[in-house]
Amino acid sequence: MISSSVLLPFLIIQLSVAFSPGLIIALVVNQSVQHSRRKGFEVALGAATGAIGITVVSALVVSLLVNTVPVMINVIYFVGSIYIIFKGFQTVTSKSSTKEKVTNSSAFLTGFQVNLLNPKMWVFYLTVLPIYMTAESGYFLSLIYLGLITILINFIADITYAYTSDFFFKNSSETTKDFINKVSGVSLLLIGFYLFVSKFF
């Protein structure tokens, strides 16, 4: 489903994005600290469920587009590598925040809605995952496979934050939080530049 030569950079990208504090992690941590770890887990489960919808729709769109207009694969590769670089820069320069509030009584539903309606998630699934798809088993199945890996890694990251929220976001210093962002951001920058240069130069 995915070549062993690109498996490592794919996993590094996924881990860097998944563990760098973002909107869903902010919601997970907020619920874990303010209410209980179970509430944080519910947000993570809702987010994963929403991501399944994004996976299916983006796989349909991209596979149809690439099969209809083959040159679009180069366009997607270009946009995807640029987005990785942008995401890396954004992660390095951003400050971690856990101030997002769950306004709905259902933590699961909030996680589901926030992830499904998050434009950054759609951009990632539509432009970054296709970089690693292969034609061997069909673009659609390849993207479903990559999407499921992404969902699993994100879910692991979310529940990790839910169960370690007291340390990372209640008792730890800002330096600890920023360190996570810096490591994730630099990893994304390096891989983004590598993908861009190796494809277009």
Secondary structure, DSSP 8 states (H G I E B T S, - for coil): ---HHHHHHHHHHHHHHHHS--HHHHHHHHHHHHT-HHHHHHHHHHHHHHHHHHHHHHHHHHHHHHHHSTTHHHHHHHHHHHHHHHHHHHHHH----------SS-HHHHHHHHHHT-HHHHHIIIIIGGGG--SSS-HHHHHHHHHHHHHHHHHHHHHHHHHHHHIIIIIS-HHHHHHHHHHHHHHHHHHHHHHHHHHH-
